[in-house]
């Protein structure tokens, strides 16, 4: 999924407000993804974060190490 342990840790911290299944959906950058879940489960949040993630970082291997601005 990730090219380096540092990038994995960065993205886990960056998306720590999402649960594990939501993070998995956001991090999947290869091919289409079908998200099936009940009402109020965060589908729209996942889609917004996925689009944002792809726009900001592209695929994790293709971009330099991002920085957290705390």
One Martini backbone bead per residue (centre of mass of N, CA, C, O) as a GRO file, in nm:
protein
   70
    1UNK     BB    1   0.059   0.061  -0.023
    2UNK     BB    2   0.337   0.164   0.077
    3UNK     BB    3   0.674   0.269   0.048
    4UNK     BB    4   0.684   0.370   0.354
    5UNK     BB    5   0.676   0.398   0.691
    6UNK     BB    6   0.656   0.709   0.706
    7UNK     BB    7   0.407   0.740   0.522
    8UNK     BB    8   0.220   0.564   0.684
    9UNK     BB    9   0.231   0.733   0.943
   10UNK     BB   10   0.134   0.996   0.825
   11UNK     BB   11  -0.146   0.898   0.715
   12UNK     BB   12  -0.255   0.795   0.985
   13UNK     BB   13  -0.245   1.075   1.122
   14UNK     BB   14  -0.404   1.246   0.909
   15UNK     BB   15  -0.651   1.000   0.934
   16UNK     BB   16  -0.742   0.944   1.247
   17UNK     BB   17  -1.060   1.023   1.223
   18UNK     BB   18  -1.070   0.758   1.084
   19UNK     BB   19  -1.147   0.459   1.031
   20UNK     BB   20  -1.019   0.172   0.907
   21UNK     BB   21  -1.211   0.146   0.658
   22UNK     BB   22  -1.184   0.438   0.563
   23UNK     BB   23  -0.879   0.437   0.521
   24UNK     BB   24  -0.869   0.212   0.313
   25UNK     BB   25  -1.036   0.370   0.099
   26UNK     BB   26  -0.847   0.618   0.074
   27UNK     BB   27  -0.569   0.454   0.006
   28UNK     BB   28  -0.700   0.351  -0.246
   29UNK     BB   29  -0.548   0.415  -0.584
   30UNK     BB   30  -0.634   0.154  -0.745
   31UNK     BB   31  -0.883   0.197  -0.907
   32UNK     BB   32  -1.180   0.110  -0.832
   33UNK     BB   33  -1.444   0.188  -0.578
   34UNK     BB   34  -1.667   0.029  -0.351
   35UNK     BB   35  -1.913   0.186  -0.138
   36UNK     BB   36  -2.075   0.006   0.130
   37UNK     BB   37  -2.327   0.164   0.337
   38UNK     BB   38  -2.487   0.309   0.571
   39UNK     BB   39  -2.643   0.540   0.726
   40UNK     BB   40  -2.406   0.755   0.868
   41UNK     BB   41  -2.099   0.614   0.800
   42UNK     BB   42  -1.911   0.804   0.585
   43UNK     BB   43  -1.910   0.814   0.269
   44UNK     BB   44  -1.866   1.114   0.201
   45UNK     BB   45  -1.607   1.147   0.362
   46UNK     BB   46  -1.444   0.945   0.200
   47UNK     BB   47  -1.470   1.078  -0.080
   48UNK     BB   48  -1.346   1.350  -0.004
   49UNK     BB   49  -1.074   1.236   0.102
   50UNK     BB   50  -0.993   1.086  -0.155
   51UNK     BB   51  -0.978   1.328  -0.342
   52UNK     BB   52  -0.782   1.493  -0.172
   53UNK     BB   53  -0.554   1.285  -0.165
   54UNK     BB   54  -0.509   1.274  -0.475
   55UNK     BB   55  -0.453   1.581  -0.510
   56UNK     BB   56  -0.216   1.608  -0.299
   57UNK     BB   57  -0.053   1.299  -0.340
   58UNK     BB   58  -0.156   1.085  -0.497
   59UNK     BB   59   0.068   0.857  -0.503
   60UNK     BB   60   0.274   0.772  -0.254
   61UNK     BB   61   0.531   0.707  -0.447
   62UNK     BB   62   0.525   0.993  -0.628
   63UNK     BB   63   0.584   1.150  -0.361
   64UNK     BB   64   0.693   1.332  -0.135
   65UNK     BB   65   0.732   1.385   0.185
   66UNK     BB   66   0.513   1.486   0.393
   67UNK     BB   67   0.388   1.747   0.615
   68UNK     BB   68   0.306   1.829   0.932
   69UNK     BB   69   0.080   2.091   1.059
   70UNK     BB   70   0.050   2.166   1.405
   0.00000   0.00000   0.00000
